[in-house]
Each structure stands twice: as structure tokens, then as C-alpha cells.
Amino acid sequence: MANTVTLTDNRNAKSYDFPILDGALGPSVIDISSLYKDTGMFTFDRGYTSTAMCRSSITFIDGEKGELLHRGYDIAWLAENKIFLDVVYLLLHKKLPDDLELNDFRKELKIRSFINEKMLKLFDAFPDRAHPMAVLQACIATLSTYYSRDMNYDDPKEYMELAIRLVAKLPTLAAFYYRHVMGYPIVYPDLDRGFTENFLYMMRSFPHSHVNIKPIEVKALDTLLMLHADHEQNASTTTVRTVGSTHSHPYSCISAGIGALWGHAHGGANESVIKQLEMIGSVENVDKYIKKAKDKDDPFRLMGFGHRVYKNYDPRAKVLKGLRNQLIDEIGIDSNLIKVANRIEEIALTDDYFISRNLYPNVDFNSGLILKALNIPTEMFAVMFVMGRAPGWMAQWMELKEQANVKIVRPRQLYIGPKDITPEHVGPKDVELKSRK
Ligand code: CMC
């Protein structure tokens, strides 16, 4: 007999069996898709803490062990041995590229890195200092208008091209908007530079001048992008899949994902970490803020700590900590912020409040410090997250596309509002247009 879980309704002693499904790794799941039909009840799971919303073969996280695999490859191994574009290829093409494939992929990304010049006019419509995440969300939604007519989204070749275009154009859009805000001349992609170096070049360069980009800076940003490339069914990926389930344009799904990522509980945390470290200001103030973070009546939270899935050190944070220390040695990072960050980490890793709740530093704790060292403006930190996460979102969207029997995402609710209190209740059979007296 197949493995099942039996649910007994104690009100009437009726029992219902639900099949248990086993994945390749991770906890088994109870298939409750017939629950409502069988029992007339829904499940209640705030924030989907116990819900698997899809089948996926892209990324696996073991939150207890602090392990992260992309298509079976451990993130620490990838960070040590591969570059961001290898991981982009891995996510999109389901295998690591050989040298020839990586070279062709690189060329393809380069030729697609330009944007239609009409899109530059979009920037003029935003107020001064509009947040880059809002702008990026609008830009990607706008990009869908350039790639909508005559496209067949059911053709894998066409949607792979859309994925590659997105990854290629994001750095250009991000750098162009930064230059627009600063009033600097736009710098076009340099096809002789690698993907990550080219982004730093577009951010920093001025016509007819030499631009200084150190190899350690390229390595740091490249690793940071790689560490953000995918992360299973987090809030923004779930948003991409949810919008994808309605058969919307893929870029509209990505634009929605950017909106979800912007929040400071998700990708906006890297910006909040730096703002918080600056607000704390000095090592002497750390205790006061730790106390605030532990106070149940105070909404203050330590940014860059805690994770829904990791109940151990986030493996991405471990890699970034090593990189952060390397950057301190080679180019220097604001040492006061580092001192404050180190003190917070030291306390949090030994304090019972944080230990008992498994609150370890997450990826955002160190990414902000690294981006600051690279002179990326704080408001653009989450944009860096988008540049890293875009291939993951597209891989998830493509997986959704390739799966059979995809259902529109449409959860139910536990209604707690008023019962029907309409005066002169009109039943559905009696509906007729009445003129107002
Ligand atoms: N500082 C202080 N207390 C915290 C924190 C924190 N950063 N995070 C969680 N807690 C406490 C929380 O108050 C609760 O305590 P209690 O059990 O006494 O009520 C307990 O820990 C569990 O918290 P939760 O909010 O139920 O946990 P969650 O899984 O719903 O939230 C989280 C996860 C990441 C939203 C949350 O830890 C948080 O807000 N962290 C700060 C923001 C942050 O760094 N976000 C980046 C996440 S990693 C990047 C990404 O994937 O987006």
C-alpha cells in the first residue's frame, strides 16, 4: 500500500487518506490537492511555512545543515571554482557549460546587452531620485512591450532568448539609470570586457579617461551575483511563478518579482543593513540596539539576521564573509562599519535570544558591506540582487512553462469579516435592476 497520512475529523470520526510524496532530497510532502473535495475544508498556513507550492529540480536548500545546491552542485564549490555566467548557464541550460559553450554564451550576452534607445526617455518620466528598484520594475515591464508581438512564448527557443536578453540588459539598464540620476554621460557596454567587469565599467567610466577596476573587485561582485542566482521558492520567485501561472508575459512576471524583492524583509535587506549599521554608528551603541532587537514590544529587527529556511549559518553568508575579509585586506572597507558589524555578529552568535531562534547572519549581512566597498550607491544594492537573481527567476519561469497540468495559483482564505448584513437581502434568483428612489 502506498504511503499515506490519515486525517481524522474528530467532529464526526470520519477519516481521509492523503498520499505522501517523496522528493529526491528534503522532507516528504503530503499531497492534499483533494482535501477540499474530500472534506470541504481548506488548510490554513500563514506565509506558506509548511507548504510546497510546486515541484522543482533547480535548487535545493537544507536549512538545518546550511546547504544550498543548484542543479546538484554545492554553492561553496561553485563559488570556489566557477564564475557567475557558469551558474547562469547551469540554471538556464540545466548543465554546466564547457569552455566552448561558455564562450558562445558570453558572446550571446554581449550582443544582447544594448537596449532600445527609446527606453532612455522613460527615465525622464521619474521624479528626481526615484528609487532604482521602482525604476527597474517599470523598465522590465516596459521591456515586455519590445518583445511581445509575434512571439511564441510556448517555443523554448524563444523563451530562452528572452531569458538571455533579460540577464544581458539588466546591468545596462541599472548603470544607465545610475548615470542618468547623477547627470553623468551614458557609457555603453564595452564588448571587450567580461560580464561583471563591464558593469563596473559602465558605472565608473568617463569618456576619454582611464577607468580603474581591480581584479578583486570583479571577483567580489561576480561571486556576489552568483550567490544570489537562485534560492528555491522565496517570496519573489513565488511571485514570478504566481504571475507566470496566469500566462502573463515573462517580463511582467519578472517585474512583479522585482517588486516583491524590493521589500526590506527580502532583497531590500542589504540596503537596510548598511543604513542600520550607519545608524548604530559605533561599537559602544551596539548593546542598546541588540536590546531593542530582543524587545518583543519594539518592532526593531537586526537587519541581515534570520531566515525562513536556514536554521544554521547561511552558506552564502559564509562565502561572503571570506570575500569581505579579502576586500578589507586589498582595498579597505569603512573600518568603523566593519567594527560595528563584527560586534553585532559576535553578540548574536553567542546570545541566547538569537541562538534559540536560529538567527544567523544571512546573505544580506555581508553583501551590503561588499557593495559599499565597490562604491555601489546604497540605493542600488537591491538592484545588484536583481541582477544576480534574474537567471534564477527565468529558470523557474521556464520550468513552470515546461511542466504539465500547471494550475493558476489561487489560494483560499479563512474569512473573519461580517456575515451577510445587506439590508433587504436579494438572493441570486431575484436579482433585477432596480431604479434608485
Ligand atoms: N532580529 C530580531 N529578531 C528576529 C529577527 C531579527 N532580524 N528575525 C526574526 N526574529 C525573531 C522574531 O521576532 C520571532 O521571535 P518570536 O518567536 O519571539 O516571536 C522569531 O525570531 C521568528 O521570526 P519570524 O518573523 O517568525 O521568522 P520568519 O521566518 O517569518 O522571517 C525573516 C524571516 C528573514 C523575514 C526575518 O528573520 C527578518 O525579518 N530578518 C531581517 C530582515 C532580513 O535580513 N531579511 C533578509 C533575508 S535573507 C535574503 C533573502 O532571501 O531575501
Residues whose N, C-alpha, C, O or C-beta is under 5 A from the ligand:
A	BS01	CMC	H264 A265 H266 G267 A269 A293 F300 R301 L302 M303 G304 F305 G306 H307 R308 R357 N362 V363 D364
